[in-house]
Amino acid sequence: MNILVTGGAGYIGSHTCLELLNAGYDVEVIDNLSNSREESMIRVRELAGRNIVFHKVDLLDKIGLDKVFGSSQIDAVIHFAGLKAVSESVEFPLLYYQNNVSGTLNLCEAMKKYNVKNIVFSSSATVYGDPHTVPVTEEFPLNPTNPYGRTKLMIENILRDVYNADNDWNISLLRYFNPAGAHQSGRIGEDPGGVPSNLFPYIARVAVGKLNVLSVFGNDYNTTDGTGVRDYIHVVDVALGHVKALEKLERVSGVIVLNLGTGRGYSVLEIISAFEKASGRKIPYKIVGRRSGDVASSYADPSKAERELGWSACRGLDEMCEDVWRWQASNPNGYE
């Protein structure tokens, strides 16, 4: 099977491309490289010993997108491409709606035109908003608290409507929690442009000396130590979840919604402590005000994914920290 991965040069996309190649799939990638590097594709090819066809195309470019579908026999799509920073989405909501929602509409139109009806969508736990309790199951109310999360929910609803109009479509909606870690080789990892918005790459840059201090956004939440609690899941486990979801689409039709998480949460202070242990470096931090759109605690009930896909997260917090540190220490400037 030939799989088109949108946003495949990015953090989760590159790790998923590697696991797809390792599983025997052929892979093509669409990426506009706005927050990723083509170097990641070079390294994925090296690690897998196999080729990836790369297209520098933006999903907002209908003509370029049509050329990709017209020149390839694509069997399924894994859709990662999109802007993803919660705080940025609060500041620039129109940018997020235009990029994430319009880009997905263009993708679906191209898929329909070329009769490609299998898609795994990279959704997010942000669609749950501030959950009334934890762990979070797939049946929880959907009430995202920021524009980023609302774009994810809009896209989920678009894909459901596409299926309702044509039951030949097969759709997996994967709501994953907080990917962290890197490939154990240290060759591919998270390399955000500018100042990182996610916790792990920020801590890593503090540890390597690229940033001076970590800002901890709030210590007055109703959690064990007052800092926000999240379900951090190793990026390789997330990537393998996408491969399993793709295999599921080959066997079962319809729409399936699944959480990808570990089933437990870690606070920011717990992450700092674990990273200090993995790196042997002290992580200076300061407490600052809460960020708009953040919630106190969120972690998954991943049991449905285990039942439906035979998948579960295998890598823990220590391994995430060790792999992030190996990646950052070996690549202090990222892919540059």
Secondary structure, 3 states (H helix, E strand, C coil): CEEEEECCCCHHHHHHHHHHHHCCCEEEEEECCCCCCCHHHHHHHHHHCCCCEEEECCCCCHHHHHHHHHHCCCCEEEECCCCCCHHHHHHCHHHHHHHHHHHHHHHHHHHHHCCCCEEEEEEEHHHHCCCCCCCECCCCCCCCCCHHHHHHHHHHHHHHHHHHHCCCCEEEEEEECEEECCCCCCCCCCCCCCCCCCHHHHHHHHHCCCCCCEEEECCCCCCCCCCCEECEEEHHHHHHHHHHHHHHHHHCCEEEEEEECCCCCEEHHHHHHHHHHHHCCCCCEEEECCCCCCCCEECECCHHHHHHHCCCCCCCHHHHHHHHHHHHHHCCCCCC
